[in-house]
Amino acid sequence: MGDAQMEEGDNTREIEVAPALIAVDPAQRSVAVAVGSDLRVYDLIGDCPVSLVDDSAKPFHSDSIRAIRYDASGKLFVSAGDDKLVKIWSTDSWFCISSVCCEKRVSAVAVSNDGLFVCFADKFGVVWVVSLKGDAENQALADKKAAPMLAHYCSIITSLEFSPDGRFIVSADRDYKIRVTVVPKNPLDGAHEIQTFCLGHSEYVSCLDFIHSPDYPHGLLISGSGDSTVRLWDVTLGSLLDTCEIGSKFDRRFTFFLKAELSATDGIEEDPCHAVTDLCTCPNGTSVALAVQSLKGIMLLNCNLSAKTLSMAKVSISLVLSLFCKDFRFSFLNSRQIHAMHGSIVLRHIYALRYRYAWLGKEES
């Protein structure tokens, strides 16, 4: 897509652009970045860009991509967005094996733990499911029609996650709700059994993730919201285990320093918004990385699994600043920490900064 044109006589008007999306292969073989309708993949093993192949009737995306996702094995990748298309890619060849047409724009995607089903949510609040059974490796699937699985009824779904044991699918929306639904034996027949609701957020729920623990096969759910809180849940009961209020946890000196460093170029507001926009857990479940609207960096929380509590980790200013400094360095993480946080927002931001201008063809402003 070409750049959106300014209205005549209004040269200062900002153009609304879809947020850049970043996903990292669980096996650390590749990283995918979506900016607008442009999807780029970088091969981390070969240290080179990947050429995508799409021979479907509607090749590639023609409008803003709103969701991208690897499956648990890293063998499948899903992209979807405002063009009402859900594209499923084989990461071995980066060939589009299926392109599913939707009735509405897509807001979130998820892949079942066994890689046999792809779920996606539309702007009307309906979650659809597509079966990948019978897929011949690296061969195109016949065009498939999605079946409705569950619905939030006119509320935009912001996030979808399967529980670690595959028993539940969890969906969050802009009406402050988190719904926990039992995954049926055949998802194509619809998911009609609601396990529970996780209620407590006072603003839209922006993101979900599961903390994996041997003591909790179904996992502990963690959610972020526009109400500036991160909450820990037991999904089987819908019970709130702990709440971490992000806005009240900022160290004043840390916040003041960031304002002083960034206000000249980034226009930091006097009363910044602390809405949580994204989160991700590390594999051992002891740390949670947060993206917060008012910060151009990452915040880290500690998760005490035995006590089922969340607490703010001690994050140095150099850690956050090094995430977006122009000379880019890994000085704030050693190799063990980088490996432990391989699926986290921390590494997503690292990859974004390292490759954003190198292979997206963008000029740094």
N, C-alpha and C positions, 0 to 999 in steps of 0.2 A: 504494500500500500504506500502511496505517496504521502508526504507530510500534509496534515490538514491545513487548509488555507485560512488565513486570518480574514475576518470580515473587513471590508473596505472602511478605512478611516478609523480603525481600532487596532492600532499596531501594538498596544500594550496588553491586549487581552490574552490570558493564558489559555492554552489548548488542553483539554482534558485528554489524558493519555492513560491507557490501561496500565496498572502496575506491572513492573517487570517480575517475572516468575522464574525461580531457580529450583532445580531438582537434581539431586546427586544419586547416582547409581549405588545401591546398597553394597555392591561389590567393588565400588570405587573405580570402575572402568571408564565411566564417562560422566559428564555433567551437561545438563540441558538448560537452556535459557530461552525464555519466550519474552519478546518485547513487541507489543502490538500484535500484529498477525504473523510476525517473523519468528520462526522456531529454529534455533541453532543448537547443535550438539557438538561437544568437543570430546575427542578420544584422549583420555588421560594416560592410557598405556602407550599409544603411538604418538602422543603429543602433537595432534593435528585435528583440524576440523573434520566432521563427518558429513558425507553426502547422503541426504535423505532421498529415498525413492518412493514416489507415490503415483501409481498408475490407476487410481480410482477415478470414477466419473467426475468427481470434484477434487482435483489434486490440491494438496496443501490447504492452509487456512486462508480465508479471504477477509476475515475480520479479527478483532482482538481476541487473543487466546486468554482464557480466564482460569484454566486449571491444567496442570501437568502432573504426571505421577508415574513413577516406576512401580512395578510390582515387587513383592518381597524378595524374589529371586534375582531381580534385575534383568530378566529375560524379556519382559514386556514393558512398554512405555505407552502412556495414554495422554493425548492432548485434546482439549475441547474449548469451545468459546462461543463468541457472539455470532459466528456464522452458522450456528445450530448443527455443527458437525462434531462427532466424537471419533477421533482417529486412533487406531490401535497399531502400534509399531512393534516389530521384532527387533530387539536390540542386537541380535547377532549380525543382521544384514542392514538394519535400519530401513527395512522395507515396510510400507504401510499394508498390513495384512487385512485390515477391515476399516471401513468408513461408515459410520452409523449416522443417519439423518435424524434430527430431533425436531419436535414441534416448537420448542421454545429455546431461548438462549441457555447455555449451560453455565452453572456457577460452581460446581464441585465434582470431583471424581474420586473413586476408590476402586481398588482391585482386591478381590477375595484372596485370602492367604494361600490358597491352592492354585491361584492363577486361572481359574476356570470361569470366573464371572467378573465383568466390569460393570460397576454401578456409576451412575451420574445423576446429578440433580439439576433441574431446570429452574428458571426464574419464577415459575408458578408454584414451586414448592413440592414438585413430584420427583420421587427418586425412581429411575428406570434401571433395568438390568439387561445385560446382553450376555449370552452364553458363548464361551470360547471352546466348548467341548468339540472334539473331533478335528481340532486344528492340526493340519500337517505342517510341520516345522518349516518356516520361511516361505510358505505358500499362502496366497491370498485366500481369505475366507470369503464365502459367498456373502453378498450384502445381506445384513441381518436387520431385523426389526427389533427394537427394544420393547420390553414388556414392563408395565408399571409395577413397582414393587411396594412402595409405601408413599405417603403424602403428608406434608405439613399444611396443606390447604392455604394457598395464597400468601405464604410467608417464605421469603427467599432463604434457601438453605445455603449456609456459608461454609460448612465443612462436613465431610463424611469420613468415617474411620471404621474398620473392622477390628474387633477385639482380638488380642493375640491368639486366643484359642479358637477363633472363627465362629463362636457361638452367637455373637451380637454384631449388629451394625448400628453405629451411633451417628446421629445427625443433629446438627446445630442450626439455628436460624436467627434471623434478625429480630424476632419477637421474644428474645431472652430465653428460649427453650432449648433443652438438650433432650432428645428422645432416644431411648435405648430399645431396639427392636430385636426380637429373636429371629435369627436367620433360619428360614425353613429348609427342608431337605431339597426342595426344588424352588429356588428363588423366582423362577419364571412364573410360578403360580401365585406370587404375591406373598408379602410378609404381613400377616394379620395379627400376630401376637406381640403386644407391647410389654416389654419386661418392666419398664419404669420410666419416669421422667426425672431428670436432674434439674431442679429448679432452685434459683437463688440469685442469678445474675440480674442486675437492674438495668443493663443496657444490652445491645446486641452481642451475641456470642460470635467471636471472629475466628476462632481456631480450636482444634482438638488434637490430642495425641494420647497414646497409651504408654504408661510406664510398665515395662516388663519385669516380672518378678517370679521366681519359682514358687513362692508362697501364694501367688495370686495368678492362677492360670488364665483367668479372664482379663488380667491386668487392672491397673488403677488408672482411671481416666483423669486427664488434666485438661483444663479449659482456660482460654483467655478471652477477654471481653473488652468492650468499649467502656465498661465501668471501672477500668484501671485495676482489675483484680485478676489473679490467677487462682483457680480453685481445683482442689483434689477431691475425686469422687469414687465411691464404691458403686459400680454400675449395676450390680445385681440387686441392690436395695435402693439405689437412687439417693443414697445418703451423702451429705457433704462432710468430708473428713477434715479439710483445712482450707483456709483462705489466706492468700498473701496479697495485701494491698500495696500495689506497686507505687502509687503516688506518694504514699506516706513513708516509703522505704528509701527514697533518694537521699543520699548524703548531701547536705547543703553545699559543702565545699566542692564536691564532685560536680553537682549541677551548675554551680556558679562558674567553675572553670570551663565547662562545656559551652555555656552561654558566651563567655568572654572570647573563646576561641572561634566560635562559629557564627555569632550574631552578625558580624560584618559581611559574611558571604551567604549565609543561609537564612537570615531573617528570623532568628529564634524569637518566639513570642515571650512576653513577660510572664504569662501564665500558661506554660506549655501543657498540651494534652498528653496524658499518660495512657491513652488507650493501647491495649495490647493488640498488635496486628498479626503476629505470627509466633509460633512456638514449636519447639522440637526437643525431644528427650534424647539423652545419650543411651547407648545400648545397655549399660548396667543399671540404668534407672536412677542414678544418684544425682544427676544434674539435669537442669532444664534451661535451655537457651531461649531468650525472649527477644522479639523485636518490638520496640515501643515507639509510638508515633512521634514523640517529642525528641527522640535520640537518634543520631546517625551512627549508632553502634549497637552492641549486644549487651543485654543484662543476663546474668546467670543466677539461677536459684538452686539451692541444695534441697534434695528430697530425702528425708529420713524415712525409709520404708518400714522400719520396725515401729516407729512412733506415728507414722502416717502424717507427717507434717512437712510444710514448705518453709524455707527461710531464704533470705537474701544472701547470696555469696559475696565475698569480698572481691570486688572487681576494681582493678587499678585503672586509673585514667589512661595510662599508656596502652592497656589492652584495648580499650574502646577506640582510642584515637588511631591505633595502628591498623584498625579495620578499614579506615578510609583515608589514610595518609597517602600522598601522591607517590612516595618512593616505595611503598608496599613492602612489608617484611613479615616474617613469621616469628619475630622476636618474642612475642607474648605467649607462644605455645611451644612446648617441646614435642618431639615426635610421638611420644606416648599419648600426650593429651590430644594431639591432632588425630591419631588413630581412634582414640576413645570417643571423640566427638565427630566421627566421620559423617554421620547423617544429620548433623545439627545445623542450625542456622549459622553458627560461627563459620563452619567450613563452606556453607553455601555463599556467604558474603565474601569469603576469601576468593573462591573461584570467580565470583561475579566481578570483583575488582581486578583480578589478574587477567581475565580474558575478555572483559567487557569491551575494551577499546582495541584489543589486539585482533579479535576476529569477528566482532559484530560490525566493524566498519564504522564505528561512531567516533566523532571527535570529542575529546575531553573539553568540557567547558570550564 
